[in-house]
Each structure stands twice: as structure tokens, then as C-alpha cells.
């Protein structure tokens, strides 16, 4: 399937992207790799260059990681703690220098920033999984996130253990199935 997608012109980083639920618990991202993930997010496009995102980054074994793990749901607690890095993704809902109470584009912009991080991880030979199975208000309280920010999702970054499925050979199944392009194009009536 990967060869078929790249033969049709889809970039290999996009064709190989998948969301693992197994990370190598012995692998640690280097500081420079973590900095590159955040740098990739920094260069994502945003409405009016507002860059309405922030990240709580925890490396496995540090206090931030332990505090994030406390708020994982049972389903993500089975796999996420073994990721080298957990990142809580925050959207800035208030638009500075306007009379708007809520930014209608902050979640979209944050999504682009997280997608940039995901592709940067692929470029570094790493894997990423974005997820929502955690207590958002618990994370907000734990880290003192002000009301005008919204804890939205988390991302897990790391290396898939050898012998497990890999980005080059992702598992078959529903997570790799995609709707046909014709179903994505809105044609009206």
C-alpha cells in the first residue's frame, strides 16, 4: 500500500504516517529532537500570524511527564506513558488587540501546528500519536492553564520498538483505511 501511495505522488512522510499504540520504553528523544518538534509547530500557518498555540512538554521520567500521565484515561494509560515525550496541546481562545471573546480559528490553527510536529517527527524517524483520552480540565488545573486557553489534545512521540509495526510497515486495519477521494469532495446537490 505504501508503494502504491508514493507511486501516485503522495509524499513518503505522509504515506508512512500512522498512529502507533506501542512505543519503545527504552528510547529517549534528545533535547534537540524535542526542540525541532516545537520549532516545526512554530512555523505552522495561522490566521493573522496569531500563532494561538502552546505546549506542555513532558519527557518520560521528568515531573511534567508524571503530572500529565496522572490525567490519562484508562485507554491511553495502557500505552502513552511509554512514549518518550507527551505533549499537551493548548489553543489560545482569546484574540489579543480585538474585541473578540473567542477565536473561531484557534483550534484549526493549533491543528496545523500539531500536524507540523507530527510530520517533523516522521522526518526524524520517530512516530507520533495524537489523542484525546485524558482529563482536559484536570490537566488545566494541574498546570494552572488560564481560562482563555483551552487544553485540547495530547500527542505522544517516540520510537516504535523493533519487531513491532513501523512507519515503513504500518499495520493493516481500520486506522490505515481512508475514504475514497470522491467522498471527500463536496459537490453540493
Order of alpha helices (4+ residues) and beta strands (2+ residues): alpha-alpha-alpha-beta-alpha-alpha-beta-alpha-beta-alpha-beta-alpha
